[in-house]
Amino acid sequence: MNRLLALIGIFFSGICFAQYPNKPITTVVGFEPGGGTDTTARIVQGPLGEQIGQQVVVENRAGAGGNIAVDYVAKQAPDGYTIVLANVGALAVNPHILKTPYDPLKDLLPISMAAEFANVLVVQPALGVDSVADYVKLARSKPGIITYASSGIGGAGHLAGELLRSVAKIDIVHVPYKGGGPAMQGFLGGQVASFFATPISSVSQIRAGKAKAVATTGSKRAALMPDVPTVAEAGYPGYEALNWYGFLAPRGTPREIIERLNKEIVKALAAPQVVSALHKTGTEPKSSTPEEFAAYIKREYDTWGKVVKEAGIKPQ
């Protein structure tokens, strides 16, 4: 009897997997509209929806550096209909700073990497800063006065600022926002002197002369800003702080669904229109297998955990 029930369960499970998806899929984003994570999710949603034959909806649940969205998805039914596009902060940094209600290594199942890119340090044009050397000189002359915005505590922009503060031995003040969009609005409104921004949220402002690009935070120059040097080039060798995004599902999601989502997301990220759209924002599409993404999260978790401890980063 038990064997019969097990066979019936397997039969009906097979039917469910074969029919998946049969309703819209929601991609939850942990930041306000207009930032890098949100823009990436919206670039991918159209092609992904066309491939799977169902609508893909982007839902913004901003706050706590992306933690709210990740925690929300971790608590959803593991049926493949609610996934999250999370960033380095929520998965590899925030758990070392805050008491997150989720364990990024246990409570979610990686599906695929999505994208990576360097941030760009932009300053107010009126600040009179043209280089990293100028920025450091100004910060040293005004300790505890020069502010820098980021998309949230523990995000790549925050870490980029803390890393520069450490290597350059300067006292700059972090001002976190609930996403790249609000942070850029704060910067444009004169609330902060500088901003470790995403190319997505800053390139149009740089071109319009409303923000001045000083340096990018990767190991090589950004394709979108080939004339802007890296922080490493500007006198701090070895400096690197990358942002990255990836798709995850709640723990317990069937392997068959993870594999289906991985297949479709990898295909969507390789679509010419997606590659072109992401490149225009300075973002590099980067897909992976679930196993590769899991290993990457673990490496980043360990790496940034050490940085947080050494820098003494605390909740604000």
C-alpha positions in Angstrom: 0.0 0.0 0.0 2.8 2.4 1.0 4.6 1.6 -2.3 1.4 2.3 -4.3 1.0 5.6 -2.6 4.6 6.5 -3.3 4.2 5.6 -7.0 1.0 7.7 -7.2 2.9 10.6 -5.5 5.7 10.3 -8.1 3.2 10.2 -10.9 1.4 13.3 -9.9 4.7 15.1 -9.1 5.8 14.3 -12.6 2.6 15.9 -14.0 3.2 19.0 -11.9 6.7 19.4 -13.1 5.6 18.8 -16.7 3.0 21.6 -16.4 5.4 24.0 -14.7 5.0 26.9 -15.0 1.2 27.3 -15.4 0.9 30.7 -13.8 2.9 34.0 -13.6 6.3 33.9 -11.8 7.3 36.7 -9.5 10.9 38.0 -9.3 11.3 39.9 -6.1 13.8 42.7 -6.0 15.1 44.2 -2.7 15.4 47.8 -3.9 13.3 50.6 -5.2 12.7 51.0 -8.9 15.5 52.7 -10.9 18.5 51.0 -9.3 20.7 48.4 -10.8 19.0 45.3 -9.4 15.6 46.5 -10.5 16.8 47.4 -14.0 18.5 44.1 -14.5 15.4 42.2 -13.4 13.2 44.2 -15.8 15.6 43.7 -18.7 15.4 39.9 -18.2 11.7 39.6 -17.4 10.4 40.0 -21.0 12.5 37.4 -22.8 12.2 35.0 -19.8 8.4 35.3 -19.9 8.3 34.7 -23.6 10.5 31.6 -23.3 8.4 30.0 -20.5 5.0 31.1 -21.8 4.0 32.9 -18.7 4.2 36.4 -17.4 7.2 37.3 -15.2 6.4 40.0 -12.7 9.0 42.2 -10.9 8.0 43.0 -7.4 9.9 45.6 -5.3 10.3 44.9 -1.6 12.9 47.5 -0.7 14.8 48.0 2.6 17.7 46.8 4.8 20.1 46.5 1.9 18.1 43.9 0.1 17.5 41.7 3.2 13.7 42.2 3.3 13.3 40.8 -0.2 15.5 37.8 0.4 13.8 37.0 3.7 10.4 37.3 2.1 11.3 34.8 -0.7 13.0 32.4 1.7 9.6 32.1 3.5 7.5 31.5 0.4 6.2 28.2 -0.9 9.0 26.3 -2.6 7.1 25.9 -5.9 9.1 28.0 -8.3 6.6 30.8 -8.6 8.4 33.3 -6.3 12.2 33.8 -6.8 14.5 36.6 -5.9 17.2 38.6 -7.7 19.6 39.3 -4.9 22.9 41.1 -4.7 26.2 40.6 -3.0 25.1 42.6 0.0 22.1 40.6 0.9 23.8 37.2 0.3 27.5 37.7 1.3 27.8 40.8 3.4 24.7 41.8 5.4 24.7 38.5 7.4 28.0 39.5 8.9 26.7 43.0 9.8 23.1 42.5 10.8 21.3 39.6 12.4 19.5 38.6 9.2 16.5 36.3 9.8 17.7 34.1 7.0 20.9 32.1 6.3 21.9 32.8 2.7 23.8 29.5 2.6 21.0 27.3 3.9 17.6 29.0 3.4 17.8 29.5 -0.4 18.7 27.5 -3.5 20.9 29.2 -6.1 19.5 29.1 -9.6 22.0 31.1 -11.6 24.3 34.1 -11.5 22.8 37.0 -13.5 25.3 39.9 -13.9 28.3 41.6 -12.4 29.8 45.1 -12.7 32.0 47.7 -11.0 30.6 50.7 -9.3 31.7 54.2 -10.1 32.7 56.9 -7.6 30.9 60.1 -8.7 31.2 63.5 -6.9 29.3 66.8 -7.0 30.7 68.9 -9.9 31.0 71.9 -7.5 33.3 69.9 -5.2 36.3 70.7 -7.3 37.5 67.0 -7.4 38.9 65.6 -10.6 40.7 62.5 -9.4 41.0 60.0 -6.6 44.0 61.9 -5.3 41.9 65.1 -5.1 39.1 63.2 -3.3 41.5 61.7 -0.8 43.2 65.1 -0.2 39.8 66.8 0.4 38.7 64.0 2.7 41.9 64.3 4.7 41.4 68.0 5.1 37.9 67.5 6.3 37.8 64.3 8.4 34.3 63.1 9.1 32.7 65.7 6.8 32.8 64.3 3.3 29.8 62.0 2.8 29.2 59.2 0.3 25.9 57.5 -0.6 25.3 53.9 -1.4 22.2 51.8 -2.3 22.2 50.4 1.2 24.2 48.9 4.1 26.3 46.0 3.1 25.9 46.6 -0.7 28.8 46.8 -3.1 28.8 50.6 -3.0 29.0 50.6 0.8 31.9 48.1 0.7 33.6 50.1 -2.1 33.6 53.2 0.2 34.8 51.3 3.2 37.6 49.7 1.3 38.7 53.1 0.0 38.5 54.5 3.4 40.7 51.7 4.7 43.4 51.7 2.0 43.5 55.5 1.7 43.3 56.1 5.4 40.5 58.7 5.1 37.4 59.4 7.3 34.4 59.6 5.0 30.8 59.2 6.2 28.5 56.5 4.8 24.9 57.6 4.0 22.8 54.5 3.0 19.6 54.7 0.9 17.0 52.2 0.0 18.4 51.5 -3.5 20.4 53.1 -6.3 17.4 55.2 -7.5 16.8 57.0 -4.2 20.6 57.3 -3.6 21.0 59.1 -7.0 18.0 61.4 -6.1 19.7 62.2 -2.8 23.0 62.9 -4.6 21.3 65.1 -7.3 19.5 66.9 -4.5 22.8 67.8 -2.8 22.3 65.7 0.2 25.7 63.9 -0.2 29.0 64.9 -1.6 29.8 61.7 -3.4 28.2 58.4 -4.4 29.5 54.9 -5.2 26.9 54.4 -7.9 26.1 51.8 -10.4 26.7 52.6 -14.0 23.0 52.0 -14.6 22.0 54.9 -12.3 24.8 57.3 -13.1 25.8 57.2 -16.7 23.1 59.6 -17.9 23.8 62.0 -15.0 27.6 61.9 -15.8 26.9 62.7 -19.5 24.5 65.5 -18.5 27.2 67.1 -16.3 25.2 66.6 -13.1 27.8 64.2 -11.7 31.6 63.9 -12.2 33.0 60.4 -12.5 36.3 60.0 -10.5 37.1 56.3 -10.7 35.6 52.8 -11.1 35.9 50.1 -8.6 36.8 47.0 -10.7 40.2 45.6 -11.6 39.9 46.9 -15.1 38.2 49.9 -16.7 34.5 49.8 -17.4 33.5 49.4 -21.0 30.9 52.0 -20.6 33.4 54.5 -19.2 36.8 53.7 -20.9 38.2 57.1 -20.0 37.6 56.8 -16.3 40.5 55.1 -14.4 40.1 52.5 -11.8 40.9 53.2 -8.1 43.7 50.7 -8.5 45.2 52.7 -11.4 44.8 55.9 -9.4 47.3 54.8 -6.8 45.8 51.9 -4.8 46.9 48.6 -6.4 44.8 45.6 -5.6 41.7 47.6 -4.9 38.6 45.9 -6.2 34.9 45.9 -5.2 32.5 44.3 -7.6 28.7 44.2 -7.5 26.8 41.1 -8.7 23.3 39.8 -8.9 21.9 36.3 -9.0 18.6 34.4 -9.0 17.6 32.1 -6.0 14.5 30.2 -4.9 13.3 29.1 -1.5 14.9 26.1 0.1 12.9 22.9 -0.8 12.1 23.9 -4.4 12.2 20.7 -6.4 15.4 20.0 -8.3 13.4 19.7 -11.6 12.1 23.3 -11.2 15.5 24.7 -10.3 17.0 23.1 -13.4 14.1 24.4 -15.6 14.5 27.9 -14.2 18.3 27.7 -14.7 17.9 26.6 -18.3 15.5 29.4 -19.1 17.4 32.1 -17.2 20.7 31.2 -18.9 19.0 31.3 -22.2 17.4 34.7 -21.5 20.8 36.2 -20.3 22.3 35.1 -23.6 19.6 36.6 -25.8 21.1 39.4 -28.0 18.6 42.0 -26.8 19.3 41.3 -23.1 23.1 41.3 -23.7 22.8 44.6 -25.5 20.6 46.2 -22.9 22.8 45.2 -20.0 25.9 46.4 -21.8 24.4 49.8 -22.3 24.0 50.1 -18.5 27.6 49.0 -17.9 26.6 45.5 -16.7 28.1 42.2 -17.9 25.6 39.3 -18.1 27.1 36.3 -16.3 25.1 33.1 -16.0 26.1 29.9 -14.2 25.0 26.5 -13.1 23.3 26.3 -9.7 26.4 24.6 -8.3 28.7 27.2 -9.6 26.6 30.0 -8.1 26.4 28.2 -4.8 30.2 27.9 -4.6 30.6 31.6 -5.7 28.2 32.8 -2.9 30.2 30.8 -0.4 33.5 32.3 -1.5 32.1 35.8 -1.4 30.5 35.2 1.9 33.8 34.2 3.4 35.8 37.0 1.7 33.5 39.9 2.7 33.0 38.5 6.1 36.7 39.1 6.7 36.5 42.6 5.3 33.5 43.5 7.5 35.3 42.2 10.6 38.6 44.0 9.8 36.8 47.3 8.9 34.6 47.1 11.9 31.5 47.8 9.9 28.4 48.1 12.1 24.7 48.6 11.5 23.6 52.2 11.1 
